[in-house]
């Protein structure tokens, strides 16, 4: 009831999530929940809750920065329109401006000696002081902002007046009151600068402090700087200064303050009981005694098998400090220990954590028994509308499938019963998804479950592998569409799950079907959605990576104008992509220079059977399996490297036709060492007679050469410097039109025994190939003596005769002596 206009439908029937700005301040709402048994709808009941929505404080703000420079010859304009009412109430704003001379603390006076008049009046949202009305000095301007009867706030800014007209520098207001010093936390400082002449340089610096690595590389020299909050100290307020210098050598500046949040502290976690059995014991996570000034707190509970590793959420973050969960069995080498963690968040999402351990012992089930108990428990959980419990049961099931030792997790021999159970688990996961809210924690849980389902590739049918890939793609797409991004934990699960799927029969050369090219395209789409999820909300200069057994990825966001000359490396390999200095213009990107564009560089490891010893099987490669039959399959010698440039919505730019003199450089790492011992290719022989056949023992096999006496000296004899054929690298790319690896538009620039740099005029999927160079030779011989002697000597010396007199007369007076 009330003025609620939001949706009452939800994926999870037990939870109604109300989006921000759906409830109006000062209003009262009554929500009612109707609960019935699905097996007996007549058995039902209702419960109600009343929600009274209070008003939030307003925040007064003055645009431009905390402190700024202005000149005696410039009008001063101060704008309070950036003040914020989070409730967006219709009450009228009012403003009252004042000024204090910071030299003596008195009310500001103008150059006529009277009180400074702020125009047009002190109740206006914009304050103006005409040029020439303030002497050089330091002044503090304040605004008292009021809205409605009870809400008000004050903001102030310092203005330093200098002679003349320096550049006018302004910094935009920040989007948050506090920032968290955690990984992947950034603050964007948006500056502007104007002057009567061109601005020739800008620089961001810290005031009173100096923190190494505070700015994302390169952004401190741009108008828009990006600060890595993880480099800052919790509880400290930092001042950042933007200085701009114009062509006349005049400089102006502005500053902004960044408040670094402190995380909750002093708390602990207890898990009870201290030991139990998988499927039989409910474990309680109890988080207590946490302290923080920014309430309310919320709690998320996660676990890992053993003492360290990837964390799996047991449920989404919640207001309750305790939670009951079913946990999977531990590993025998860890004495069946699981480590649980509570992650405690404050109002601004700064967090701390605490851990505790418990032991979860196995219960011996056959595969059939495990399938039955899993099906019964997940069915019950889904009937109760409890997707978290369903995922906990699936987690316990797939970890029981993997056995009690980490060595048993990747089995070589397949089992039809286990394959059927993994297919059932995937179906249950898909059903669980339909009743789950799309949140970061739920995505983490579902990706963790998917990882567990596919972690034995030989126990997956081709259909289940294909379906698993499609589910990963769907889940990532929904994460992007829901604007929640993806956590580092979820990213890790995506990498490992896709690595397992690359080993499955979906990409097995002995079972290639017409669906293989489609699945290859789905891998590309899935990785593209992963990049988009990682980069959600990112600023220019930010990069995220993935490093798993089979997949390495780097995703970065940049302004289009700064792509030229940019280089991106790859975690876990020597792969590197470098763009030419004129890339944005040469590639004809259909965006303006300050538009964000995303770069995606991915390697799919070729020699898959070096990843896990139990999967060794010579001859099969991801490149050949994913891309189908190819003339060059046996000659491929690197991971497949995908390179894309796209907009924030994932629309890939068609980059091609670049100048071969200014290509994109792609450095790839060779799977097998490349022979660079060129001296071993050189052979020396002598031709004595015409038609003589020389046999040359080259590294790749015998070569023959037929002598031709017409090439020799007087007697037809000559020396032969023979260069044998050798294996050399080639740069190749996948042609969708031809369904084949091609090399036009990509050439080898240089190479070592391990790395090859290719110069390419377009972007696509790249791989290194092998080729055999053509044999070549040079000849030489000793010339016969000539019939005439060398020329006779000249009659005179070749140098000029001496001059008859000195070159100059001596001076008549001595040169001056030393002073």
Buried (B, 14 or more C-beta within 10 A) or exposed (E): EBEBEEEEEBBBBEBBBBEEEEBBEEEEBEBEEEEEEEEEEEEEEEEEEEEEBEBEEBBBBBBBBBBBBBBBEBBBBBBBEBBBBEBEBEBEBEBBBBBBBBEEEEEBBBEEEEEBBBBEEBEBBBBBBEEBBBBEBEBBBBBBBBBBEEBBBEBBBBBBBBEEBBBBBBBBBBEEEBBBBBEBBBBBBBBBBEBEEEBEEBBBBBBEEEBEEBBBEBBBEBBBBBBBBBBBEBEEEBBBBBBBBBEBEBBBBBBBEBBBBBBBEEBEBBBEEEBBBBBEBEBBBBBEEBEBEBEEBBBBBBBBBBEEEBBBBBBBBBEEBBBEBBBBBBBBEBEBBBBBBBBBBBBBBBBBBBBBBBBBBBBEBEBEEBBEBBBEBBBEBBEBBBBBBBBBBBBBBBBBBBBBEBEEBBBEEBBEBBBBBBBBBBEBBBBBBEBBBBBBBBBBBBBBBBBBBBBBBBBBBBEBBBBBBBBBBBBBBBBBEBEBBBBBBBBBBBBBBBBBBBBBBBBBBEEBEEEBBEBBEBBBBBBBBBBBBBBBEBBBBBBBBBBBBBBBBBBBBBBBBBBBEBEBBBEBBBBBBBBBEBBBBBBEBEBEEEBBBBBBBBBBBBBBBEBBEEBEEEEBBBBBBBBBEBEBBEBBBBBBBBBBBBBBEBEBBEBEEBEEEBBBBBBBBBBEEBBEEEEEBEBEBEBEEEEBEBEBEBEBEEBEBEBBBEEBBEEBBBBBEBBBBBBBBBBBBBBEEEEBBBBEBBBBBEBEEBBBBBBBBBBBBBBBBBBEEEBEBEBEBEEEEEEEEEEEEEEEEEEEEEEEEEEEEEEEEEEEEEE
